[in-house]
Amino acid sequence: MATAKSLATDEYKLFPSPRNVHRVVFEHQVFLPYPYMLIDMESYYLKGRYSLFAACRLVDNKMGQLVTLEDVADEVKFKSKFVPD
């Protein structure tokens, strides 16, 4: 991850997960305030593309992770199945 390039949006500073297949910030986003939690995206069996980033939310400098999803149905599915450790 040390060699990964950071991305910046209006809301976040992002560092892509090395396990990402797609390093795209998709339209549907879920910020998770758990910077050290291991999130296995494949276990959610999402239909569309997705990506996971280590994130710093710029408004309050809160560290966490940002899940971005191509499909709104996947966002709903992820939110319903996600349980923090």
C-alpha positions as a Markdown table, in Angstrom:
| # | Residue | x | y | z |
|---|---|---|---|---|
| 1 | Met | 0.0 | 0.0 | 0.0 |
| 2 | Ala | 3.0 | 2.3 | 0.5 |
| 3 | Thr | 3.4 | 2.5 | -3.3 |
| 4 | Ala | -0.3 | 3.2 | -4.0 |
| 5 | Lys | -1.2 | 6.6 | -5.3 |
| 6 | Ser | -3.7 | 8.6 | -3.4 |
| 7 | Leu | -6.8 | 10.1 | -4.9 |
| 8 | Ala | -8.6 | 13.2 | -3.8 |
| 9 | Thr | -12.3 | 14.1 | -4.1 |
| 10 | Asp | -14.2 | 17.0 | -2.7 |
| 11 | Glu | -15.1 | 14.9 | 0.4 |
| 12 | Tyr | -12.2 | 12.4 | 0.9 |
| 13 | Lys | -8.5 | 11.7 | 0.5 |
| 14 | Leu | -8.4 | 8.1 | -0.7 |
| 15 | Phe | -5.8 | 5.3 | -0.8 |
| 16 | Pro | -6.9 | 2.3 | -2.9 |
| 17 | Ser | -6.8 | -1.1 | -1.5 |
| 18 | Pro | -4.2 | -3.3 | -3.3 |
| 19 | Arg | -6.9 | -6.0 | -3.6 |
| 20 | Asn | -9.2 | -3.7 | -5.7 |
| 21 | Val | -10.0 | -5.0 | -9.2 |
| 22 | His | -11.3 | -1.5 | -10.1 |
| 23 | Arg | -9.6 | 1.6 | -8.8 |
| 24 | Val | -12.6 | 3.8 | -9.6 |
| 25 | Val | -14.6 | 6.0 | -7.3 |
| 26 | Phe | -18.1 | 4.9 | -8.1 |
| 27 | Glu | -21.3 | 7.0 | -7.6 |
| 28 | His | -22.7 | 5.1 | -4.6 |
| 29 | Gln | -20.5 | 5.5 | -1.5 |
| 30 | Val | -20.6 | 4.2 | 2.0 |
| 31 | Phe | -18.1 | 5.6 | 4.6 |
| 32 | Leu | -17.2 | 3.2 | 7.4 |
| 33 | Pro | -15.5 | 4.8 | 10.4 |
| 34 | Tyr | -13.4 | 1.6 | 11.0 |
| 35 | Pro | -9.9 | 2.3 | 9.6 |
| 36 | Tyr | -8.4 | -1.1 | 10.7 |
| 37 | Met | -11.3 | -3.5 | 10.0 |
| 38 | Leu | -10.7 | -6.1 | 7.4 |
| 39 | Ile | -13.5 | -5.9 | 4.8 |
| 40 | Asp | -13.8 | -8.9 | 2.4 |
| 41 | Met | -15.8 | -7.4 | -0.4 |
| 42 | Glu | -16.0 | -10.6 | -2.3 |
| 43 | Ser | -18.1 | -12.2 | 0.5 |
| 44 | Tyr | -21.0 | -9.8 | -0.2 |
| 45 | Tyr | -21.5 | -11.3 | -3.6 |
| 46 | Leu | -22.3 | -7.9 | -5.3 |
| 47 | Lys | -23.6 | -7.8 | -8.8 |
| 48 | Gly | -21.8 | -4.7 | -10.0 |
| 49 | Arg | -18.3 | -3.3 | -9.8 |
| 50 | Tyr | -17.0 | -2.0 | -6.5 |
| 51 | Ser | -13.9 | -0.6 | -4.9 |
| 52 | Leu | -12.5 | -0.2 | -1.4 |
| 53 | Phe | -10.3 | 2.7 | -0.2 |
| 54 | Ala | -8.7 | 3.7 | 3.1 |
| 55 | Ala | -10.2 | 7.2 | 3.5 |
| 56 | Cys | -9.8 | 10.4 | 5.4 |
| 57 | Arg | -13.1 | 12.3 | 5.4 |
| 58 | Leu | -12.0 | 15.9 | 4.9 |
| 59 | Val | -14.8 | 17.7 | 6.7 |
| 60 | Asp | -13.7 | 16.3 | 10.1 |
| 61 | Asn | -10.4 | 14.5 | 9.3 |
| 62 | Lys | -12.1 | 11.2 | 10.4 |
| 63 | Met | -10.2 | 8.1 | 9.2 |
| 64 | Gly | -12.0 | 5.1 | 8.0 |
| 65 | Gln | -12.8 | 3.2 | 4.8 |
| 66 | Leu | -14.9 | 4.1 | 1.8 |
| 67 | Val | -16.7 | 1.5 | -0.2 |
| 68 | Thr | -17.8 | 2.7 | -3.6 |
| 69 | Leu | -20.3 | 0.8 | -5.7 |
| 70 | Glu | -21.5 | 1.0 | -9.2 |
| 71 | Asp | -25.1 | -0.2 | -8.5 |
| 72 | Val | -27.5 | 1.3 | -6.0 |
| 73 | Ala | -28.9 | -2.2 | -5.2 |
| 74 | Asp | -25.4 | -3.3 | -4.2 |
| 75 | Glu | -25.2 | -0.3 | -1.9 |
| 76 | Val | -28.5 | -1.4 | -0.2 |
| 77 | Lys | -27.2 | -5.0 | 0.0 |
| 78 | Phe | -23.8 | -3.9 | 1.5 |
| 79 | Lys | -25.5 | -1.7 | 4.1 |
| 80 | Ser | -27.9 | -4.4 | 5.2 |
| 81 | Lys | -25.2 | -7.1 | 5.5 |
| 82 | Phe | -22.3 | -5.1 | 6.9 |
| 83 | Val | -21.7 | -5.7 | 10.6 |
| 84 | Pro | -18.7 | -4.0 | 12.3 |
| 85 | Asp | -16.4 | -6.1 | 14.4 |
